[in-house]
Structure formats: C-alpha cells, structure tokens
Amino acid sequence: MSEAEVITRIENGVGRITLNRPKAIHALNRAMCEAMIEALLAWRDDAAVASVLIDHAGERGFCAGGDIRMIAESGAGDASEAKAFFKTEYQLNHLMFVYPKPITAVVDGIVMGGGVGISEPADIRIATERTTYAMPETGIGLFPDVGGGWFLPRLPGQTGVWLALTGARLKAADTVALGIHTHFVPSEGVEAFKAELLAAPADPKAVADRVAADVGPSPLAAHREAIDRLFAFDTVEEIVAALQADGSEWALKQLDILKTKSPQSLKVSLRQIRTGATLTDFADNMAMEYALGGRVVQTHDFQEGVRAVIIDKDNAPKWSPAELSSVSDAQIESLFEPLSAAEAWKPLID
C-alpha cells in the first residue's frame, strides 16, 4: 500500500476507497474526508464506475472514529478547526447517503464513531466475526454524531437509544439482527467477496446475498423486550428510574454503565435521537448535529472526557455537572440552538 491515508482507484467498474491509516485504526481527519469526497464526486457521473467499495488496509479495524485529540485541542480554543472537520465529515456522510450508485462497506473489525458515519449510509454493509460496532461518545462527553441522530432512532424499538446512552459494543450477530449491517461474511471470505464484486460491479447486493453466511443467533435478543420497555422515555431521569425499578441484574448493569457517562452527554444524546426521529431529511439531521458539535466540543465535559479516556487514560472523568438533576433544560436548549444562515451546515449536493 502507498503512504496515502486514503487510496482511491477504479478497478473493473468498482470505485475503490481504501482507508490506509492502520496505526490509528484509520481514524478520520479532514484530509481523509476530502480525499473520499473528491473521489465520490469524480465517480458520480463516470460511466466507468458502476458501484463503490469502501474497505481498509491491515487487520486492526475499519475505522475507530475521528481524530478526537485534534477536535479536543481545537475545542479548547475557538473550535474553528473542529468545526471545519465536522463540516467536511458531515458533507461526506451526506454525499454517501444520497449517492446515486450503490456503495458497499466492508467493516471487518472495529467500527466506531466516524467509522459508523462512513459505513451506515452504504447500501451494502458487510460485517465479519471480527466486527465490533459501538457509538461510545457519551463516555467522552460527546454525542453519537455522524448521522447517529438519523440512524439510531430508526433501529428496531429502543435499541438505538440504548446504544447511544450506554455505548454498548455489539458483534456481528447483533448488528445484522438489528439491520446495522446487512450481511455477514467470515473474514476468510472477504477477499473472495471482493473478487466476486469486481466481476459483477453493478449489483453488489446480489453478490453479497450469494456470498453471505449465517451469523447465528443474536445474544441481544434476550434483552430486546427490556430495552424497548426501559429506554422508551423522553428524559434520562425516567430511564434511570425505570432501570432502578426493574431491578433485574441486566437493568442494574445498564444503570451502572449510565452512571459512568457524562450527564450532559446523556441528555444531549437522548434529545438528539428523539429529534432525529421526527426529521424527514438526512441533511436536516446533519445540520442539527453540526450546530451541536461545534458547541459541545467546547464544553467542560468533552475536554474532561478526552483527557480521562484518550490523553491521561485514567478513565476517571470528573463530569460537571456531576448529576443529571443539575443539567438544566436551558443548558441543553442552548446547545441545540440553530445556527445563523451564514454559519449553518449545508450539503455538497441536494
């Protein structure tokens, strides 16, 4: 592989995008997003490209998220660099969402945060036994952006709320059962799948349907009823009370997990998902998340979360406010204020 962080080329009618920053588990930076956008725009009207394939070099994972350290450093100042990154990243997410040609994403390994943002809009989403999916942002004082406000509430029942608030990690049997990923292909069969796709580039779904294997039963199935019942509320306080009242081992474990998360992030994320569920245009969701992101990265909890989890790695963040009851509605409201027309996020294409 070349030294480029994103490798783009056309092979046999397939526009290929390979993430190539393996030491960082392909964490996205602005230049990587720009390279993907440039390729997708060039291929959109190119008759030589029938479909697009996104994959990654190396075996550690597909994409562990965005460049959180840079975002935090920018957020500690005027957040201009963080906002520029979000603007580009979200334009990439939206471009993929509305893309006129089928996109296939092979998420073999870790797929979190920004990696979810560049795989969920794909038409075909291939998981392997090495796939680990999560949106863990509430643990660093952030929220499940990159389209989480759109995709999570559209998962079955309240599973999207549960995933957003707890940051739960799922393996392929659960992601396929929930529809997060469309097919399961064992990692040893991924290269054969790609070869078949290159032989029939115009119909990746037919190729995936033919190659896909049975992933087995979903471990999460046993908890689906509890998730739908206990995470159905519109305030985090009600969810916490429901978990306490339920008292089962599983419910109390979820409660313990929520107690480690940023109270501000929990409230922001729940409102983001409930709002996203009501939207009819993916671009409106991304505009909401852009306004939100530029503000949240400047808050104490994001700065503290990144310090605790990524910089000092003591995993002991001191959230402020430390209690849900101290996070006011007015605080949350101010984070969700729409931006002016001049500042607002806009998609590259309609």
N, C-alpha and C positions, 0 to 999 in steps of 0.2 A: 504494500500500500504506500502511496505517496505521503508526504508530510502534511498535505492539506487537511484541515479539520473536517471538511465535508468534501467527499469525492462525488462528482456528478458526471454521468456519461450516458449515452444511448447504446443499448445492446439489443439487437433482434426485435426492435419495436417497443422495447421497455425503457422508459426513462428511469435511470437508476440513481438513487441518492443513498450514499453510504456514510453514516456518521463515523468519524475517524479521529476521535479524541479519547482513546481507550483508557489512558491513565486517570482521566477524570470521569470515567464511565460515561463519556460523551455528554457531559453537562453542557448545556447550550449557552453560547454567548451571542452577542449581537451579530458578529461576522458570520457565524454559522447559520443563523436565521436568514441573513441577507443572501447567502450563497444558495440556500434552498429556494428562497423566493425567486431569485434570478433564474434558476433552472426551471422552476414550475411555470413561470411566465413565458419563458422561451419555448417550452414544450406544449403550451396550451393550444396553440394553433398549428403545431408542427405535425404534418400528416405522417411523419416517420415514427411518431410516438403514439402507441395505442393505449398504453397504461403506464402507471408509475409504481416503482417498488422502492420502499424505504427500509433499509436494514442497517447493520452496524458491523464494524470491524472488531475482532477479538471476542472473548468469551465472557467477559465480566458482566455485561448487561447491555440493554438497548439504550437507555438514557436515564440517568439518575436525577434529572431536573435541570434547573437553570443555574447560572453562576451566582449562587447565593452570597458568597463573600463580597463580590463586586456590588451586588444590589444593596447589601448592608452598608458598605463603605459609602456608597452614593447617598443612601437614605440618611446617613449621619450628617450629611451636608444638605445641599438643596435638592437632592434626589433627581437631578437632571439626567444623569447617566442611566439611572434605574428606569426612569420614565421612557427614555429613548429605547432601551432594551425591551420594555414591555410593549411599546408601540409596535416595534418590528416583529416581536414574537407573536403578538396577537394578530397582526396582519398576516403572518404565515399561517396561524391556526385557521383564520377565516378563509384564506385563499384555498387551503386544503378542503375546508368544509363545503365550499361552493364549486370546487374544481370540476370541470366538465368530463374529465376522463377518470376511469377507475383507479384508485390508489390502493396499494397493498402495503401493509406494515408488518414486518416480522419482528415481534417483541420477544426475543429469545434472551431471557434474563431479567435484570432489574428494569422496571418501568415505573417511574415516579414523577410527579410534578410536571415539569416541562416535557418529559418523555410521553406522558399521557396526552399532552396538548398536541403532539405531532403524530399520535397514533389513533386516538379516538375519532378524528374526522375521516380517517381512511375507511374505504368501503369494506375491505377485507383486512381483518386484524388477527394475525396468527400468533397464538401462544404456544410455548413448549413447556416441558416439565421443569425447566429452569426459570420460567417466568415468575417474577414476584411483582405484583401490582400494589401501589399504595398512593394515596394523596395525604401525606403526613404533615401538612402545613400548620395545623393548629399547634403542633409541638414546637414550632419556631416562631410563633406569634404572627403567622401569615394566614392565608385562607386558600382553599383549593381553586386557584385561578386557571388560566389557560383553557377556559371553557367549562370548568367544573360546575359553574352555575347553570349551564345548559345540560351537560351530560348526566350529572349526578341525580337530579330530580327525575330524570327520565328512565332511570333504572327501576327494576320491579319494587313495588311497595316503598318502604322507607330505607332500603339498603343504601341509597346514595347519601342520605342524612347520616346514617351510622358510619359509613366510610369516611365522610368528611370530618365528623366530630372526633372520632376515635383514631383516625389514621391507620385503621386496620390494614394488615398486609394479607393479600389473597394470592393463592396459587391458581394454576390454570383450571382445575376442576370447578372452582368457584367463579372465576372470571368468565368462563364460557357459559356456565349455567345462568349467570346474570346478564349475558349479552355484552359484557365489556369487550370481550374478544369473540370473534365469530367462529374460529376453528382452532382445533388442537392438532399440532403436528409434532411428533417427537423430534428432539434436537438432531438426532441422527438422520432424520428425513428432510431437514430444511434445505440442504443443497439440492436434493432431488426435486423438491417442490420448486425451487428457483429455476432449475433446468427445464421443468415442465412449463413454467410460466413463460420462459423465454421462447419456448416452442409454440405457445398459444397465448400471446400477449394481450389479445383483445378481450379475453373472458377469464379474468383471474378467479372469479367465483367458481366457475366450473372446474378449474384446476384445483382450487382449494377443497371443493366438495369431494373431488376424486381422491385427493391425497390424504385428507384429514383422517385422524384416528379417533377412537373412543377415549375420552379423557377420564371416564369413570365417574362415580357419584360425587356430588357436591357436599363437602363437610358442613358448609354453611346452612344447608337445607334444614337441619335440625333446629336452627335458631331463627329461621325466617319469620315465623309467627310472632316470636318475641320482639324481633326488630320492628316489624310493622306496627305492633301494638305500643311499644315503649318509646319509639322515636317519632311518633306521629304528631307531636305537639309543635306549637309555633314559638315557644320560648324554651331556652335551655333549662331554666329553672323547673319547668313542668316535666321535661325529660328526666332530669336528675331525680325529682320527686317520684316519678313513675318507676325508675330503676330501684330506688330505695324501697318503695312499697312492694315491688315484686319480690325482692329478697332472695331470688334464686342465685345459685353460685355464678351462673353466667351473667346475670344482671349486675351483681355486685362487682364482678370483674370489670365490666364496662364502666361502672361508676368510678372504680379506682383509676382506670385509664383517663377518664374525663378530668379527674382531679389533678392530673399532671399537666394538662393543657392550659394554654392562655385563656383566661375567662373572656377577655376581649375578643380573641380569635374565634372562640366557640360561638359567641353571639353574632359576630360578623358573618361567619360561615353559614349559620342557620338562616340568617336573613338573606344572604346571597342565594342560597338554594331555593328558599321559598319564593323569592322574587323571580329567579331564573325560570322557575316552573311556569310562571304566568306569561313569559315572553313568547313572541311568535317569530322572532327574527334573531338568528345567532349573532348578528352584528350588534344588536342592542345589548345582548349579554356581554359581549366583549367591551363595549363602551362603558358599561357599568363596572366591569372588573378593572378596566384601565383607570377610571377615576378613583376607585377604591385602592388599587395597588399603589398608586403614587402617594397616597396619604398613609397607608398602613406601614409602608417601609420606613417612614419617619417616626413611627411611634416607639415608645419605650419597649413594648413587648417584642417587637420584631428585632430590635437591636439586641435585647437581652437574650432572646431565643437563639439567635445566631451565635452570640458569644458562648452560651452554655452548650450548644449542641455541635457547633462547627469549629469555633475558634479555640476555646479553652477545653471543650469536650468534658466538662464536669457533669453535664446533664442535670444541673440543678438550677434552672432558671428562677429568678425572683420576679414573678409577674406583678404588674401594677396597673390597675387594681388587682389584688390577690384573690378577691372574692367576686363571684358572679353578681351578687347584690349591689356591689359598688360600681359596676359598669352601667352607666346610666343610658337610658333611651336616647337622650340628647347627644351623648358621645357617639353612639352608633349612627344616629341620623346624620351627624356632621361628616362622618366618613363616607356616607353614601350620596352626598350632595352631587348632583350632576355638574360637570364642568361647563364652562362657557363654550360657545360655538367655536371660538378660536382655539381653545385648548383641547376640545373633545377629540377622542379617538375616532378615526374613520377607516373603513376598509380600503384596500387597494383597488378592488373591483366589487361591483354590486353582486 
